[in-house]
């Protein structure tokens, strides 16, 4: 495979893995934890590297995952104090941990590839050049192999604990009664999210990780209420975002990280605007229709109880009043008798149903 195809493969696998993790965060109302984790794993990652000096050591992933869990624990500890809001607690902890990580990078790792630009933007364009060679056999880019393993772990965890996850996320009290230990299950998948974050950290950077963990799941949530479908749709949106962003980057001759993040945002905006039930346009039309129906009922009730039938007494904009009157006449709810308006039997039936 060419370098371009390997880059696209790495971007796609990373996107799907992050989208699945982000979906679990979204349905548990913890989407911003992805922002915190993408920053909070840095201290554990760089501290482990300072002592080990081995890019390929699995201890790096473990240390970063531990760092992420420390962030979750500290955030929950501050939340339980009830002295600050949940968002404030998360912001305080992850900002503090990320700044500590940046200080360590600047002081101890100035001459390595753990520099600030790599942390923020990632190194996706060069990822295919770092090959995993075992026993003289080239298994492909190391990042692709690592992210495929993480994708397999995430999918396996979701499949094996799907029912328990649904109960723990949507009804933790019931989960406690069934002795499913929702807190332990939550820590397990947050640990998996931490591992995914650090596995994608060097390739995607903090910007792309956050974009892929929030935008595709948020877009999928606008299209479905079911967890299984949400996971599938989020994976599809992430795949389309990675492919579209990659080819956009190719045309612009820039690093793929920014265009992929931007494309995921564009995908969200398109679905946000045109989703059939929860999209902005559908919601706006539904509100306009409901408002028109309310005005129509007010007009019918007013005509039914006011002998003079002076509609100027209704506090409704004249344009809306005229439009609703025309619709009521056209649909057979009102009948014009000279200069007067009269309710039809259809209008009386509608008023009885409404009141």
C-alpha positions in Angstrom: 0.0 0.0 0.0 1.1 3.6 -0.7 1.8 6.1 2.1 -1.4 7.9 1.2 -3.6 4.8 1.6 -1.9 3.9 4.9 -2.5 7.4 6.2 -6.2 7.1 5.2 -6.4 3.7 6.9 -4.9 5.0 10.1 -7.2 8.0 10.1 -10.3 5.9 9.5 -9.5 3.3 12.2 -8.6 6.1 14.7 -11.8 8.0 13.8 -14.1 4.9 14.3 -12.4 4.1 17.6 -12.7 7.6 19.0 -16.3 7.8 17.8 -17.3 4.6 19.6 -15.7 5.8 22.8 -17.3 9.3 22.4 -20.7 7.7 21.9 -20.5 6.1 25.4 -19.4 9.4 26.8 -22.2 11.2 25.1 -25.1 9.0 26.3 -23.7 9.3 29.8 -23.5 13.1 29.5 -19.8 13.2 29.8 -18.7 14.3 26.4 -16.3 17.0 27.7 -14.5 14.2 29.6 -12.9 13.5 26.2 -11.5 17.0 26.2 -10.1 16.4 29.7 -8.7 13.0 28.9 -7.0 14.2 25.7 -5.1 16.7 27.9 -4.8 14.8 31.2 -3.1 11.7 29.8 -0.1 13.9 28.9 1.6 14.0 32.4 1.5 10.2 32.7 2.7 9.7 29.2 5.7 12.0 29.4 6.6 11.0 32.9 6.8 7.4 31.8 8.8 8.3 28.8 11.3 10.4 30.9 12.1 7.3 32.9 11.8 4.6 30.2 13.0 6.4 27.0 11.3 3.8 24.8 8.6 5.0 22.4 7.3 1.4 21.9 7.0 0.4 25.6 3.4 -0.6 26.6 4.1 1.1 29.9 3.5 4.4 28.2 -0.1 3.5 27.4 -0.6 2.1 30.9 0.9 5.3 32.5 -1.2 7.5 30.3 -4.4 5.5 31.1 -3.6 5.8 34.8 -3.2 9.6 34.4 -6.6 9.7 32.7 -8.2 7.8 35.6 -6.5 10.1 38.1 -8.2 13.0 36.3 -11.6 11.3 36.5 -11.0 10.5 40.2 -10.0 14.1 41.0 -12.9 15.5 39.1 -15.4 13.3 40.9 -13.7 14.2 44.2 -14.2 17.9 43.6 -17.8 17.4 42.3 -18.7 15.5 45.5 -17.6 18.5 47.6 -20.4 20.5 45.9 -18.3 23.6 46.1 -18.0 24.1 42.4 -20.0 23.0 39.3 -19.2 19.8 37.5 -17.9 21.7 34.4 -15.7 23.8 36.6 -14.3 20.8 38.3 -13.4 19.2 35.0 -11.9 22.3 33.7 -9.7 22.9 36.8 -8.4 19.3 36.8 -7.6 18.8 33.2 -6.2 22.3 32.7 -3.9 21.8 35.6 -2.7 18.3 34.5 -2.2 19.4 30.9 -0.1 22.4 32.0 2.1 20.1 34.2 2.5 17.8 31.1 3.5 20.8 28.9 6.1 21.9 31.5 7.6 18.5 31.6 7.8 18.3 27.8 9.4 21.7 27.6 11.9 21.0 30.3 12.8 17.3 29.7 11.8 16.4 26.2 12.8 19.4 24.1 14.8 17.4 21.7 12.4 14.6 21.1 9.2 14.3 19.0 7.1 14.9 22.1 7.0 18.6 21.3 4.0 20.9 21.7 3.0 21.0 18.1 2.9 17.2 17.9 0.8 17.2 21.1 -1.7 19.6 19.7 -1.8 18.7 16.0 -0.6 15.1 16.0 1.7 13.5 13.5 -0.8 11.7 11.2 1.0 12.5 7.9 4.2 10.8 9.1 2.6 7.9 10.9 2.9 5.4 8.0 6.7 5.8 8.1 7.0 4.3 11.6 6.8 0.6 10.8 6.2 -2.4 13.1 8.7 -5.1 12.3 8.5 -8.4 14.1 10.9 -11.2 13.2 12.0 -9.4 10.1 8.4 -9.2 8.9 6.9 -5.8 8.2 3.4 -5.8 9.8 2.6 -2.2 8.6 2.6 1.1 10.3 2.8 0.8 14.1 0.0 3.3 14.6 -2.3 1.3 12.4 -1.6 -1.9 14.3 -2.1 -0.2 17.7 -5.3 1.5 16.7 -6.7 -1.7 15.2 -6.0 -3.4 18.5 -7.7 -0.6 20.4 -10.7 -0.8 18.0 -10.9 -4.5 18.6 -10.8 -4.0 22.4 -13.5 -1.2 22.3 -15.8 -3.3 20.1 -15.3 -6.4 22.3 -16.0 -4.4 25.4 -19.2 -3.0 23.9 -20.4 -6.4 22.7 -19.7 -8.3 25.9 -21.0 -5.6 28.2 -23.7 -4.1 26.0 -26.7 -4.9 28.3 -24.9 -4.0 31.4 -23.8 -0.7 29.8 -27.3 0.2 28.8 -28.7 -0.4 32.3 -25.8 1.3 34.0 -26.0 4.4 31.7 -29.7 4.9 31.5 -30.8 3.6 34.9 -27.9 3.4 37.4 -30.4 2.8 40.3 -31.7 -0.3 38.7 -28.2 -1.4 37.9 -27.3 -1.1 41.6 -30.3 -3.3 42.5 -29.1 -5.9 40.0 -25.7 -5.7 41.6 -24.1 -4.7 38.3 -21.7 -2.2 40.0 -22.3 0.7 37.6 -19.5 2.7 39.2 -17.0 -0.1 38.5 -18.3 -0.5 34.9 -18.0 3.2 34.4 -14.4 3.2 35.5 -13.7 0.3 33.2 -14.9 2.0 30.1 -13.3 5.3 31.1 -10.1 3.5 31.5 -10.6 2.1 28.0 -11.3 5.6 26.7 -8.1 6.7 28.4 -6.1 4.0 26.6 -7.8 4.9 23.3 -6.9 8.6 23.8 -3.2 7.9 24.5 -3.0 5.3 21.6 -4.3 8.0 19.3 -2.4 10.9 20.9 0.8 10.7 18.9 -1.1 10.3 15.6 -4.2 12.5 16.0 -3.2 15.0 18.6 -5.5 16.5 21.2 -7.6 18.6 18.6 -8.6 15.6 16.4 -9.2 13.3 19.4 -11.7 15.8 20.9 -13.3 16.5 17.5 -13.8 12.8 16.7 -15.1 11.9 20.2 -17.7 14.6 20.2 -18.8 15.5 16.6 -19.7 12.1 15.2 -21.6 10.9 18.3 -23.4 14.2 18.6 -24.5 14.0 14.9 -25.6 10.4 15.4 -27.6 11.4 18.5 -29.6 13.8 16.3 -30.7 10.8 14.1 -31.6 8.1 16.6 -32.5 7.4 20.2 -31.2 3.8 20.3 -27.7 3.1 21.6 -26.9 0.3 19.1 -27.9 2.5 16.1 -26.1 5.5 17.6 -22.9 3.5 17.8 -23.2 2.4 14.1 -24.1 5.9 12.8 -21.3 7.5 14.8 -18.9 5.1 13.2 -20.2 5.9 9.7 -20.0 9.6 10.3 -16.5 9.3 11.6 -15.5 7.2 8.6 -17.0 9.8 6.1 -15.3 12.6 8.1 -11.9 10.9 7.9 -12.2 10.1 4.2 -13.5 13.6 3.3 -11.0 15.4 5.5 -8.1 13.3 4.1 -8.8 14.1 0.5 -9.5 17.8 1.4 -6.0 17.8 3.0 -4.5 16.2 -0.2 -6.0 18.9 -2.3 -4.9 21.7 0.0 -1.4 20.0 0.5 -1.7 20.3 4.3 -1.5 17.9 7.3 -4.7 15.8 7.4 -5.4 16.4 11.1 -7.1 19.9 10.8 -9.2 19.0 7.7 -10.5 15.8 9.3 -11.5 17.7 12.4 -13.1 20.4 10.3 -14.9 17.9 8.1 -16.3 16.2 11.2 -17.7 19.6 12.3 -19.2 20.1 8.8 -20.8 16.7 9.0 -22.3 17.6 12.3 -23.6 20.9 11.0 -25.2 19.3 8.0 -27.0 16.7 10.2 -27.8 19.4 12.7 -29.6 21.4 10.0 -31.3 18.6 8.1 -32.0 15.7 10.6 -35.6 14.5 10.0 -36.8 14.9 13.6 -34.2 16.7 15.6 -32.6 18.9 13.0 -32.8 22.7 13.2 -35.0 23.0 10.1 -37.4 20.2 11.2 -37.6 21.6 14.7 -38.1 25.2 13.4 -40.9 24.1 11.1 -42.5 22.0 13.9 -42.5 25.1 16.2 -44.0 27.3 13.4 -46.7 24.7 12.8 -47.5 24.4 16.5 -47.6 28.1 16.8 -50.0 28.4 13.9 -52.2 25.6 15.3 -52.3 27.5 18.6 -53.3 30.8 16.9 -56.0 28.9 14.9 -57.5 27.5 18.0 -57.4 30.9 19.6 -59.3 32.3 16.6 -61.9 29.6 16.6 -62.5 29.9 20.4 -62.7 33.7 20.1 -65.2 33.6 17.3 -67.2 31.0 19.2 -67.5 33.1 22.3 -67.4 36.7 21.1 -70.6 38.0 19.6 -68.9 40.9 17.9 -66.1 38.8 16.6 -63.6 41.6 16.7 -60.3 39.7 16.1 -58.3 42.9 16.9 -58.6 41.9 20.6 -56.3 38.9 20.0 -52.7 39.8 20.7 -51.4 38.2 17.6 -49.3 39.8 14.8 -51.5 40.9 11.9 -49.5 38.9 9.4 -49.9 35.7 11.4 -53.6 36.4 12.0 -54.3 37.0 8.3 -52.4 33.8 7.3 -54.2 31.7 9.9 -57.6 33.0 8.9 -57.0 32.2 5.2 -56.0 28.7 6.2 -59.0 28.2 8.4 -61.3 29.3 5.6 -59.5 27.1 3.0 -59.6 24.0 5.2 -63.3 24.4 6.0 -63.2 25.5 9.6 -64.6 28.9 8.9 -67.4 30.1 6.6 -67.7 33.6 5.3 -71.2 35.0 5.5 -71.0 38.4 4.0 -68.6 40.4 6.1 -68.9 38.0 9.0 -67.2 34.7 9.9 -69.1 31.6 11.1 -67.8 28.4 12.6 -68.6 25.2 10.7 -69.4 21.9 12.3 -65.8 20.8 11.7 -64.6 23.7 13.8 -66.9 22.8 16.6 -65.6 19.3 16.6 -62.0 20.5 16.7 -62.8 22.8 19.7 -64.4 19.9 21.5 -61.4 17.7 20.9 -59.0 20.5 22.0 -60.9 21.5 25.2 
